[in-house]
Amino acid sequence: MALEELRKKVLYQNSIEIWIGVSKEKNIDWFETENYQKFIAFLLKNNLNMKQMTICFDESDVASEGGHSKKVFANKLAAFNDENSSCYSIKLNDGNIELIRKFDL
């Protein structure tokens, strides 16, 4: 499972990487900003402990997931400038992963 793989790397992860992981598990196109905004709104509504953070993908970053650029996605989100489009730091403990997996479109 993608979220378990993320947790093995680090205990705290940014919400964009988590969004990509949960999208893989649920077979959702992660590049749709509207879906990311719904995901963040769900987490905020359910009082998940998250810290807003700035994220920057290197200009030379050619890394992609499923044919999409993370840098382009982050820039698209930044244009909205609201709490549902922000990036957050999230602790990947069992309870948080359980809540994250409850998200559904």
C-alpha positions in Angstrom: 0.0 0.0 0.0 1.3 3.4 -1.0 0.7 5.1 2.4 2.6 2.4 4.2 5.5 2.9 1.8 5.5 6.6 2.6 5.5 5.9 6.4 8.6 3.7 6.0 10.5 6.6 4.5 9.6 9.3 7.1 7.2 9.7 10.0 6.0 13.2 8.9 5.2 13.7 5.2 3.7 16.6 3.2 0.1 16.4 2.2 0.8 16.4 -1.6 2.9 13.2 -1.3 0.2 11.7 1.0 -2.5 12.7 -1.6 -0.5 11.0 -4.3 -0.3 7.9 -2.1 -4.0 7.7 -1.2 -4.8 8.4 -4.9 -2.8 5.4 -5.9 -4.6 3.2 -3.3 -8.0 4.4 -4.5 -7.2 4.6 -8.2 -7.9 8.4 -8.4 -6.1 10.8 -10.7 -4.1 12.8 -8.2 -3.4 15.7 -10.6 -6.9 17.1 -10.3 -6.6 20.1 -7.9 -10.3 20.0 -7.1 -9.9 16.5 -5.7 -6.9 17.5 -3.6 -9.0 20.4 -2.2 -11.8 18.0 -1.3 -9.2 15.8 0.4 -7.7 18.6 2.5 -11.2 19.9 3.4 -12.1 16.3 4.6 -9.0 16.2 6.8 -9.6 19.7 8.2 -13.3 18.9 8.9 -12.2 15.7 10.8 -9.7 17.7 12.9 -6.6 15.9 11.7 -3.6 17.5 13.3 -1.7 19.2 10.5 0.8 22.0 10.2 0.7 24.3 7.2 4.0 24.4 5.4 5.7 25.8 2.3 6.7 23.3 -0.3 9.0 23.9 -3.1 9.8 21.5 -5.9 13.2 22.2 -7.5 13.1 23.9 -10.9 15.1 21.1 -12.3 12.7 18.5 -10.8 11.6 16.2 -13.6 10.2 13.7 -11.2 6.6 12.8 -12.0 4.0 10.4 -10.8 1.7 8.8 -13.3 3.0 11.2 -16.1 2.3 14.4 -14.1 4.7 16.8 -12.6 4.6 17.5 -8.8 6.0 20.9 -9.4 3.3 21.9 -11.8 0.6 20.5 -9.4 2.0 22.5 -6.5 2.1 25.7 -8.6 -1.5 25.2 -9.7 -2.5 24.8 -6.0 -0.5 27.9 -5.0 -2.7 30.0 -7.4 -5.8 29.3 -5.3 -4.3 30.7 -2.0 -6.8 29.1 0.4 -6.5 26.6 3.2 -7.9 23.7 1.1 -5.1 24.4 -1.5 -2.3 24.6 1.0 0.3 22.0 1.7 0.5 20.5 5.2 2.9 18.4 7.3 1.1 15.3 8.5 2.3 12.6 10.9 1.7 9.2 9.4 0.7 7.2 12.5 -1.9 4.4 12.5 -4.8 6.7 13.5 -4.0 9.3 10.9 -3.6 6.7 8.1 -6.9 5.2 9.1 -8.6 8.6 8.8 -6.9 9.4 5.5 -8.1 6.1 4.0 -11.7 7.0 4.9 -11.6 9.8 2.3 -13.8 9.2 -0.7 -14.9 11.4 -3.6 
